[in-house]
Amino acid sequence: MTTLAPDELPIAQRNAARRRLQLLLAPGLGWLVVFFVIPLIIVLLYSFAAPGPTGQVIWTFSFDNYVTLFGKDLYFNAYTRSLVIGLQTTVLCLLIGYPLALHVVLADPKWRTVLLFLVLIPFWTNFLVRTYAWMLILSNNGIINGLLELLGFAKQLLYPSEGAVLVGLVYGNLPFMVLPLYASLSRFDFTLLEAGSDLGGNGWWRFWHIMFPLTLPGIVAGSVLVFIPTVGQFVVSDLLGGAKVDMLGNLLQRLFTRSNPPNWPLGSALALVFMFFLTFIVILYFRNTTEDER
């Protein structure tokens, strides 16, 4: 039996711990390779191919798909509209979710679980069913227009419209903003606000200089959880927008399934460009918020 020297023992222990860690990480890494890395490589290869006359893929190396993306207003407008609607949805969810999360945190402990339960109740219903429900609510004979008519006002064209899409996205993504904010606010020390008041700070000053910076991790987490799914959304924009509010997801769906013939290479290029652009925005956002916290 080999006996290790005292100075070699920590190195052997670290190597053994490293091997155990690698074994624990192997299943997760394998899953990522099979279901993320390999599909991403396939999409990358498709983006340089060419579409055939009957929808098949012609394997040739060409930048024509990327030239088409940057040369047509249709795709640029889809990118812009997706980013604008994503930002609007994120800001509205933050403006609604922050007071809501703060109310839940400040509520009596016996009611706190009930309020969180109410926030999570929409998840019990299928997202598509909830979207169809908004179609009925916002329709010409829906509840809102019915109330307007009872009050003596003229009916409004609420659906289909971009405003209806925004309402559906805010409703569907609001819990993803509330839960991270609740986790961040539940750890906040509210005696700091009392200290700020003793030092002469008013309510807004205490919020912007004390509460907002200390709850910024929850704001960042909630914003990312809302923004990323929103920009790729196609169900809400297709149903509540009446197929008139084209976002990136709608174009991707059309290129892969609805166009005649399908254009998988162009759809792959469209998805890759937006994915890399979105990744750059998220990295830049995290870097700036981290520097601000420091």
Secondary structure, 3 states (H helix, E strand, C coil): CCCCCCCCHHHHHHHHHHHHHHHHHHHHHHHHHHHHHHHHHHHHHHHCCEECCCCCEECCCCCHHHHHHHHCHHHHHHHHHHHHHHHHHHHHHHHHHHHHHHHHHHCCHHHHHHHHHHHHHHHHCCHHHHHHHHHHHHCCCCHHHHHHHHCCCCCCCCCCCHHHHHHHHHHHHHHHHHHHHHHHHHCCCCHHHHHHHHCCCCHHHHHHHHHHHHCHHHHHHHHHHHHHHHHCCCHHHHHCCCCCCCCHHHHHHHHHHHCCCCCHHHHHHHHHHHHHHHHHHHHHHHHHHHHHHC
